[in-house]
Amino acid sequence: MRILVTGGFGMVGGYVQQVFSDYECLLVGRHEMDVSDKCKVMSVIRTFKPDIILHLAAGTNVDRCELEPDWAVKTNVVGTQNIILACKQYGALLVFLSSGAVFDGNKLEPYIETDFACPVNVYGKTKLEAETLIALSFDRYLIVRAGWMIGGGSKDIKFVGKIIPSMLKSGSIKAVNDKFGSITYAKDLLLGIKQLLLMDVSGIYHMVNPGMISRYDLALEIKNIISLNNVDIIPVSSDAFVLPAPRGRSEALENS
């Protein structure tokens, strides 16, 4: 089996060769295949002829998406449309990585796959639009919604990767205690996707590690793990940070 991975050099991509060691893998980044370039997408996929396309490439900077909606649409919607066209033309199964940001965040319990999606920011709207295009285009597909991504080592550009340097530089940091989510360890995400492929299923699946947590509690856990006892973690409300993109109260998911 051949698997082509878009966005293959990010946090998740670093685990692909290990998890899919029994597959022939081709990892491509933006320089090798800009997903918004239809001709390039078709050329790469025509040459490699994958059985599966794992579409990880996305504009995930929530605030940039809000400030530059055209960029968000080009990357997350047009890029996905190009992958859809290539999958249809060359007979590949599309596995799409989505997000808990497709929900409005008002639910007190974690969201399950059948809950109504109603995003509150541009990023979530573009991911939901991409999901809809996929569902309308194929009889069989996999849409996998992940939570707050962790892992990837030096490739981590998310919360853990940002907060550890801040802890090492400062005696105290602020973390919000009114926003909640679920963690997805990048390697576990790929193991789950591989299991779904072996099960030969189709549809939308949540792929998170158990439980829900606030950014503040996550910061406390990071502090504990790396034994930075001299760092104070100060709980604050999200009003303490003025950000371009609105965020829902919760992105917590459950793998129902």
Number of C-alpha atoms within 10 A of each C-alpha: 10 17 21 24 23 26 23 22 19 17 22 23 24 18 21 21 14 13 16 16 10 10 14 13 20 16 18 19 17 14 8 13 21 18 29 20 16 17 13 15 20 19 13 16 19 14 8 13 18 23 16 19 24 24 22 21 25 22 18 16 13 20 17 16 24 19 13 12 16 12 15 26 23 18 22 27 24 20 22 28 20 19 27 21 15 23 23 14 12 14 13 22 20 24 23 23 23 26 22 30 29 25 25 19 24 12 14 10 13 21 22 16 17 9 10 11 17 14 21 17 22 24 27 27 22 27 28 23 18 23 23 12 15 23 17 8 15 16 9 14 20 24 24 23 25 27 25 23 21 19 20 20 11 9 14 16 17 16 14 18 16 11 18 16 10 13 20 13 11 12 13 13 16 17 22 21 17 17 19 24 23 24 22 20 20 23 20 17 23 20 17 18 21 14 12 15 16 9 9 11 13 16 15 19 23 23 29 27 18 13 12 20 19 19 20 22 17 20 23 18 12 16 20 11 9 10 10 15 9 12 17 15 18 14 17 14 13 15 9 10 11 8 12 13 17 14 19 19 18 25 28 29 30 21 15 11
